[in-house]
Amino acid sequence: MDGIYTNFYRNFYRRTDGFIPAKPLNLNLYPGDFFQIKNGEIIILGNIYRNNIIQDIELTTAIHLNPSGWSFSDGVTKPYSGRSNGYGAIEGQFEYSKQILSFADKGSFLFKAESPESVKINNWNEIQQQLIIKLTQTIYSFRELYLVTESATTANSTLVIASNTGAELEIASDTENFGLVDIFGHHTAKTIQSREIEYYHREEKRKPSFFKAKKLIVQDEKLEVFISDLITKAMNTSEWANNFFEYEFHHDAIYYPPIKQNTQASLLDMLQANELNPNTALLYFKWSDANLDDVEKLFQSYGN
């Protein structure tokens, strides 16, 4: 059912200036956590502070984020919002707000959060190079890694995601001072009925479930040389094969090898023994911002 959440994750990254929700949504990710994405799962491997990889600790105090970017929806309409009267045996007649939310497609969602704040690594520029050396050579030997540089929380947040076309959610609140009828996300809102709803949750604690991260990538210059060398060798393959094998293989006159996304890993695998070491690590690796391509990895499953 992961595909149902993809639309929300993509929109969240775009609307919040690059923050990514944790997966699963209740996972805590702190500044300094380092992890890999395997089969669509975030696997937390450690923390640069807890593991004593970095002693120079500089973290910001709470950074107040623009709340307008933390409430958004996609494919949701409100066919009914209004005030109604009810009658209870004890309290007698009372007034309540009622709202119906309609979802156009599978994966349509509504998200609402209040008072977003973040904490981030404040001296990233000073520690990023020593992190490369320590994480790829002297302490660990990672070739693929993400590192959380900023974690965000909200005073409260509410998310609803549709599991199918035509989903519907009906909610109500009897709060007295509600002159407004947009009650989604309010702590008094209660579900009257729902249909085809995959996920509906209100979080009332400041959990660090949203993050920004850096990822290890290979230096562009090294990649360009490697790809150029691959192409040159591939173009000479046919001539070599004709001379080496006592068999007439067919080959096209011109052949260009496919250059795939895993070229970075291929380059590292092809390095000669001890070519990558603490003295050369910075020539091969650098940090880059996690982006939408990495969000997509959260929904790629390769099986066991």
Buried (B, 14 or more C-beta within 10 A) or exposed (E): EEEBBBBBBBBBBEBBEBBBBBBEBEBEBBBBBBBBBEEBBBEBBBBBBEBEBBEEEEBEEEEEBEBEBBBBBBBBEBEEBEEEEEEEEEEEEEEBBBBBBBBBBBBBBBBBBEBBBBBBBBEBEEBBBBBBBBBBBEBBEBBEBBBBBBBBBBBBBBBBBBBBEEBBBBBBBBBEEBEEBEBBBBEBBEEEEBBBBBBBEBBEEBBBBBBBBBBBBBBEEBBEEBBEEBEEEEEEEBEEEEEEEEEEEEEEEEEEEEEEEEBBEBBBEEBEEEEBBEEBBBEBBBBEEBEEEBBBBBBEEEEE
